[in-house]
Amino acid sequence: MNISIIICTYNGASRLPAVLDRLALQIVSSEISWEIVIVDNNSCDRTPSIIHSYRQRPLFSERLRYRHEPRQGIAYARRCGVNAATGELLAFLDDDNLPQANWLQAVYDFGQQHPYAGAYGGQIIGLYEVEPPQNFTRIACFLAIIDRGARPFRYDRLKRWLFPAGAGIVIRRAAWRSVPSQPALTGVAGSNLNAKGEDIEMLSHIRKQGWQIWHSPTLQIEHVIGRDRVSAPYLLKLFRGVGLSRYRTRSLQFRRWQLPGVVLAYGVKDLAKLCFYYMSHRRTLRSDLVAQCEITLLYNSLISPLFCLAKECQSIIGWLRASHHPRLDAP
């Protein structure tokens, strides 16, 4: 199998048909073999029945498979999909990603042309159900709207801590072996956005093993952004989650003994950024949703180490309680 398309979904009954219909229209060479693995991340809607109905169609009957992952979190769902897939190239789509007609062919061609590319992503075009807030382009990348130019380039050669988005990412199976079986960041889990950063964690491990990471402009998908995802409650919750995960994503760059100094250095930097941003935007914060998102990100990045420490303390306390208070139904 050349390509395994892995689609992770949660309550995606209303979104999945559009993705599968796009895949049915792919213009691809006959010598390329491909399959689809849909991972249901513990949905409570009609997602399983939608998948079953597509499996009755001739195009999908032999190449569409269904898996269920009860642990919520896109990082768990991706690992479940990889375990079920058989392709050399693992092409990940979310249930709101609509690939262009030549996407599958572009996935294969770029992988053949760049055999040392462990991962590569492309252009992601926003398809908005409603008009986004003013100045939304400043924060669009946090919703995986990516435009990084018409020329290919290597992310791993950049000095900045920059990666392709997880939506539409392609990972070579040999490179995936660098990714730990147990994620530190689970990603979006239902409505919980506090463990964001799973893409950075995944790609950091791949880069540490010496694999190249590329931008390929020929890979293009449309990302459907629903009305609720440009609303103030969702965006503020998203930026809070991204900020709170900053300590973990930053720590991936460093050794454990370096972390105290890293926390101090980033803390000073984040505090200065937060103060400067507030002084620059204090008059418009109440009316500017984008500015509210940005200052939410800065504040929660600042407190991210404390948040992670509190979570670890809760885990230790929970373990101690469980070990000293055995279950009542134990023999």
DRENBAMI-702484 format. One record per residue (C-alpha): residue in one letter; residue number from 1; x, y, z. Coordinates in nm, 3 decimals. Each point is the difference from the previous one (the first is absolute). Example, Ala and Ser with C-alpha at 12.3 -4.5 7.8 and 13.67 -1.06 7.14 Angstrom:
2
 residuo num       u       v       w
       A   1   1.230  -0.450   0.780
       S   2   0.137   0.344  -0.066
This chain:
331
 residuo num       u       v       w
       M   1   0.000   0.000   0.000
       N   2   0.144   0.339  -0.099
       I   3  -0.223   0.241   0.196
       S   4  -0.221  -0.038   0.306
       I   5  -0.238   0.292   0.052
       I   6  -0.081   0.020   0.371
       I   7  -0.307   0.204   0.091
       C   8  -0.056   0.066   0.370
       T   9  -0.352   0.104   0.092
       Y  10  -0.210   0.081   0.302
       N  11  -0.375   0.042  -0.056
       G  12   0.075   0.053  -0.368
       A  13  -0.323  -0.134  -0.151
       S  14  -0.080   0.336  -0.158
       R  15   0.358   0.065  -0.121
       L  16   0.135  -0.336  -0.116
       P  17  -0.210  -0.033  -0.320
       A  18   0.160   0.310  -0.153
       V  19   0.351  -0.135   0.069
       L  20  -0.078  -0.343  -0.143
       D  21  -0.170   0.151  -0.304
       R  22   0.316   0.202  -0.070
       L  23   0.212  -0.313   0.030
       A  24  -0.230  -0.175  -0.249
       L  25   0.085   0.273  -0.253
       Q  26   0.378  -0.032   0.029
       I  27   0.191  -0.003  -0.328
       V  28   0.274  -0.252   0.064
       S  29   0.220  -0.235  -0.204
       S  30  -0.124  -0.357  -0.021
       E  31   0.329  -0.140   0.130
       I  32  -0.045   0.176   0.335
       S  33  -0.168  -0.219   0.262
       W  34  -0.179   0.175   0.283
       E  35  -0.233  -0.066   0.289
       I  36  -0.205   0.197   0.252
       V  37  -0.003  -0.067   0.374
       I  38  -0.264   0.195   0.193
       V  39   0.054   0.014   0.375
       D  40  -0.313   0.073   0.201
       N  41   0.124   0.174   0.315
       N  42  -0.290  -0.115   0.216
       S  43  -0.278   0.186  -0.182
       C  44  -0.355   0.008   0.132
       D  45  -0.176   0.090  -0.326
       R  46  -0.064  -0.189  -0.328
       T  47   0.365  -0.013  -0.102
       P  48   0.022  -0.385  -0.010
       S  49  -0.310  -0.029  -0.219
       I  50   0.129   0.266  -0.241
       I  51   0.326  -0.191  -0.039
       H  52  -0.190  -0.326  -0.051
       S  53  -0.211   0.156  -0.275
       Y  54   0.312   0.109  -0.190
       R  55   0.149  -0.347   0.032
       Q  56  -0.288  -0.127  -0.215
       R  57   0.119   0.209  -0.296
       P  58   0.223  -0.170  -0.260
       L  59   0.287   0.248   0.029
       F  60   0.022  -0.034   0.378
       S  61  -0.103  -0.361   0.058
       E  62   0.355  -0.138  -0.017
       R  63   0.199   0.299   0.122
       L  64  -0.201   0.156   0.285
       R  65   0.049  -0.133   0.351
       Y  66  -0.147   0.105   0.333
       R  67   0.170   0.010   0.339
       H  68  -0.129   0.114   0.338
       E  69   0.226   0.174   0.252
       P  70  -0.169   0.040   0.341
       R  71   0.271   0.227   0.146
       Q  72  -0.093   0.350  -0.106
       G  73   0.277   0.211  -0.146
       I  74   0.123   0.036  -0.356
       A  75   0.345  -0.129   0.098
       Y  76  -0.158  -0.330   0.109
       A  77  -0.215  -0.012  -0.314
       R  78   0.302   0.050  -0.226
       R  79   0.189  -0.281   0.167
       C  80  -0.300  -0.228  -0.038
       G  81  -0.018   0.087  -0.371
       V  82   0.370  -0.065  -0.055
       N  83  -0.027  -0.341   0.168
       A  84  -0.278  -0.094  -0.242
       A  85   0.160   0.150  -0.312
       T  86   0.224  -0.186  -0.244
       G  87   0.131   0.282  -0.220
       E  88   0.356   0.128  -0.028
       L  89  -0.130   0.358   0.008
       L  90  -0.245   0.097   0.276
       A  91  -0.214   0.294  -0.114
       F  92  -0.208   0.151   0.282
       L  93  -0.325   0.188  -0.054
       D  94  -0.244   0.140   0.253
       D  95  -0.372  -0.042  -0.059
       D  96  -0.025   0.363  -0.115
       N  97   0.288  -0.014  -0.252
       L  98  -0.097  -0.006  -0.368
       P  99   0.291  -0.103  -0.227
       Q 100   0.043   0.144  -0.349
       A 101  -0.051  -0.241  -0.291
       N 102   0.375  -0.056  -0.049
       W 103   0.083  -0.027   0.371
       L 104   0.052  -0.376   0.009
       Q 105   0.224   0.007  -0.307
       A 106   0.198   0.290   0.151
       V 107   0.046  -0.197   0.324
       Y 108   0.152  -0.288  -0.196
       D 109   0.212   0.210  -0.237
       F 110   0.159   0.210   0.275
       G 111   0.078  -0.310   0.204
       Q 112   0.176  -0.157  -0.299
       Q 113   0.195   0.317  -0.081
       H 114   0.117   0.049   0.361
       P 115   0.079  -0.343   0.145
       Y 116   0.160   0.152   0.312
       A 117  -0.307   0.206   0.084
       G 118  -0.138  -0.152   0.318
       A 119  -0.297   0.238   0.002
       Y 120  -0.145   0.265  -0.228
       G 121  -0.302   0.229  -0.005
       G 122  -0.149   0.244  -0.245
       Q 123  -0.232   0.291  -0.051
       I 124  -0.321   0.015   0.206
       I 125  -0.272   0.234  -0.126
       G 126  -0.270   0.124   0.235
       L 127  -0.359  -0.070  -0.103
       Y 128  -0.207   0.211   0.239
       E 129  -0.371  -0.051   0.062
       V 130  -0.025   0.358   0.129
       E 131   0.223   0.304  -0.028
       P 132   0.285  -0.026   0.255
       P 133   0.079   0.287   0.239
       Q 134   0.197   0.301  -0.115
       N 135   0.379  -0.060  -0.018
       F 136  -0.060  -0.375   0.017
       T 137   0.300  -0.067  -0.225
       R 138   0.222   0.077   0.302
       I 139  -0.125  -0.313   0.180
       A 140  -0.121  -0.218  -0.291
       C 141   0.302  -0.233   0.029
       F 142  -0.128  -0.113   0.341
       L 143  -0.301  -0.148  -0.183
       A 144   0.234  -0.171  -0.249
       I 145  -0.045   0.254  -0.278
       I 146   0.347  -0.009  -0.157
       D 147   0.143   0.191  -0.295
       R 148   0.378  -0.034  -0.005
       G 149   0.068   0.082  -0.360
       A 150   0.014  -0.162  -0.341
       R 151   0.349  -0.143   0.033
       P 152   0.098  -0.315   0.191
       F 153   0.238   0.040   0.294
       R 154   0.135  -0.198   0.295
       Y 155  -0.132   0.084   0.345
       D 156   0.287  -0.182   0.169
       R 157   0.247   0.251  -0.144
       L 158  -0.177   0.296   0.155
       K 159   0.129   0.153   0.322
       R 160  -0.352   0.073   0.120
       W 161  -0.209  -0.263   0.180
       L 162  -0.235  -0.045  -0.297
       F 163  -0.185  -0.307  -0.129
       P 164  -0.272  -0.083  -0.251
       A 165  -0.353  -0.033   0.134
       G 166  -0.132  -0.341   0.095
       A 167  -0.295   0.037  -0.238
       G 168   0.105  -0.161  -0.328
       I 169   0.342  -0.106   0.133
       V 170   0.169  -0.296  -0.171
       I 171   0.242  -0.216   0.200
       R 172   0.218  -0.277  -0.135
       R 173  -0.057  -0.322   0.192
       A 174   0.372  -0.038   0.072
       A 175   0.001   0.347   0.157
       W 176  -0.311  -0.074   0.206
       R 177   0.204  -0.256   0.196
       S 178   0.164   0.301   0.171
       V 179  -0.335   0.100   0.154
       P 180  -0.058  -0.139   0.354
       S 181  -0.291  -0.237   0.039
       Q 182  -0.128   0.204   0.297
       P 183  -0.049   0.373  -0.071
       A 184   0.080   0.268   0.255
       L 185  -0.261   0.228  -0.162
       T 186  -0.323  -0.166  -0.109
       G 187  -0.130   0.288  -0.212
       V 188  -0.365   0.089  -0.044
       A 189  -0.214  -0.242   0.201
       G 190  -0.367   0.068  -0.058
       S 191  -0.050   0.356   0.123
       N 192   0.323   0.000   0.206
       L 193   0.266   0.223  -0.158
       N 194   0.249   0.008   0.289
       A 195   0.244  -0.257  -0.143
       K 196   0.075   0.170  -0.332
       G 197   0.345  -0.041  -0.152
       E 198  -0.017  -0.364  -0.106
       D 199   0.118   0.093  -0.352
       I 200   0.313   0.169   0.135
       E 201   0.071  -0.297   0.227
       M 202  -0.037  -0.248  -0.287
       L 203   0.215   0.196  -0.246
       S 204   0.263   0.086   0.262
       H 205   0.076  -0.368   0.050
       I 206   0.022  -0.054  -0.375
       R 207   0.240   0.292  -0.043
       K 208   0.219  -0.114   0.292
       Q 209   0.061  -0.326  -0.188
       G 210   0.144   0.192  -0.294
       W 211  -0.294  -0.018  -0.239
       Q 212  -0.065   0.291  -0.235
       I 213  -0.327   0.191   0.040
       W 214  -0.130   0.181  -0.308
       H 215  -0.257   0.246  -0.123
       S 216  -0.155  -0.114  -0.329
       P 217  -0.224   0.262  -0.167
       T 218  -0.148  -0.261  -0.235
       L 219  -0.184  -0.157   0.295
       Q 220  -0.314   0.210   0.041
       I 221  -0.304  -0.057   0.216
       E 222  -0.292   0.216   0.107
       H 223  -0.072   0.025   0.370
       V 224  -0.367   0.054   0.080
       I 225  -0.032   0.248   0.288
       G 226  -0.348  -0.015   0.148
       R 227  -0.191   0.287   0.157
       D 228   0.080  -0.114   0.353
       R 229   0.376  -0.004  -0.063
       V 230   0.021   0.373  -0.065
       S 231  -0.212   0.083   0.305
       A 232   0.153   0.169   0.304
       P 233  -0.059  -0.292   0.245
       Y 234   0.171  -0.256  -0.227
       L 235   0.293   0.220  -0.101
       L 236   0.078   0.109   0.356
       K 237  -0.019  -0.361   0.117
       L 238   0.230  -0.105  -0.286
       F 239   0.262   0.264   0.080
       R 240  -0.015  -0.086   0.368
       G 241   0.073  -0.364  -0.089
       V 242   0.286   0.089  -0.234
       G 243   0.153   0.225   0.263
       L 244  -0.028  -0.256   0.280
       S 245   0.179  -0.260  -0.215
       R 246   0.293   0.235  -0.079
       Y 247   0.222  -0.133   0.279
       R 248  -0.023  -0.355  -0.130
       T 249   0.055   0.092  -0.364
       R 250   0.293   0.225   0.087
       S 251   0.161  -0.262   0.224
       L 252   0.024  -0.237  -0.297
       Q 253   0.295   0.207  -0.124
       F 254   0.208  -0.043   0.315
       R 255   0.148  -0.258   0.233
       R 256  -0.152  -0.047   0.343
       W 257   0.287   0.167   0.186
       Q 258  -0.046   0.312  -0.214
       L 259  -0.366   0.047   0.087
       P 260   0.035   0.218   0.315
       G 261   0.200   0.258  -0.195
       V 262  -0.238  -0.030  -0.295
       V 263  -0.303   0.065   0.223
       L 264   0.166   0.308   0.147
       A 265   0.109   0.138  -0.340
       Y 266  -0.337  -0.056  -0.164
       G 267  -0.178   0.133   0.309
       V 268   0.182   0.333  -0.018
       K 269  -0.058   0.018  -0.375
       D 270  -0.370  -0.089   0.026
       L 271  -0.058   0.249   0.280
       A 272   0.163   0.278  -0.201
       K 273  -0.208  -0.090  -0.307
       L 274  -0.320  -0.007   0.204
       C 275   0.064   0.341   0.158
       F 276   0.099   0.160  -0.329
       Y 277  -0.301  -0.148  -0.180
       Y 278  -0.242   0.119   0.267
       M 279   0.140   0.352  -0.005
       S 280  -0.024   0.008  -0.381
       H 281  -0.356  -0.138  -0.027
       R 282  -0.169   0.088   0.330
       R 283  -0.237   0.251  -0.165
       T 284  -0.133  -0.248  -0.257
       L 285   0.006  -0.329   0.191
       R 286  -0.371   0.001   0.081
       S 287  -0.104   0.043  -0.364
       D 288   0.281  -0.189  -0.180
       L 289  -0.050  -0.379   0.015
       V 290   0.331  -0.073  -0.173
       A 291   0.185   0.209   0.259
       Q 292  -0.184  -0.187   0.277
       C 293   0.118  -0.328  -0.149
       E 294   0.359   0.118  -0.024
       I 295   0.015   0.127   0.359
       T 296  -0.167  -0.322   0.119
       L 297   0.278  -0.194  -0.172
       L 298   0.270   0.216   0.161
       Y 299  -0.147  -0.025   0.350
       N 300  -0.049  -0.376  -0.010
       S 301   0.347  -0.052  -0.151
       L 302   0.135   0.185   0.304
       I 303  -0.180  -0.225   0.249
       S 304   0.049  -0.318  -0.204
       P 305   0.280  -0.140   0.224
       L 306  -0.218   0.045   0.310
       F 307  -0.296  -0.164  -0.176
       C 308   0.211  -0.302  -0.098
       L 309   0.144  -0.025   0.352
       A 310  -0.351   0.005   0.148
       K 311  -0.111  -0.275  -0.238
       E 312   0.298  -0.218   0.097
       C 313  -0.070   0.056   0.369
       Q 314  -0.364  -0.103  -0.051
       S 315   0.115  -0.319  -0.175
       I 316   0.239  -0.086   0.285
       I 317  -0.264   0.067   0.265
       G 318  -0.251  -0.212  -0.193
       W 319   0.248  -0.285  -0.024
       L 320   0.083   0.020   0.371
       R 321  -0.368  -0.004   0.096
       A 322  -0.068  -0.297  -0.224
       S 323   0.295  -0.195   0.138
       H 324  -0.096   0.062   0.365
       H 325  -0.375  -0.045  -0.039
       P 326  -0.070  -0.326  -0.187
       R 327  -0.330  -0.046  -0.178
       L 328  -0.288  -0.117   0.214
       D 329  -0.080  -0.285  -0.238
       A 330   0.359  -0.131   0.005
       P 331   0.027  -0.356   0.140
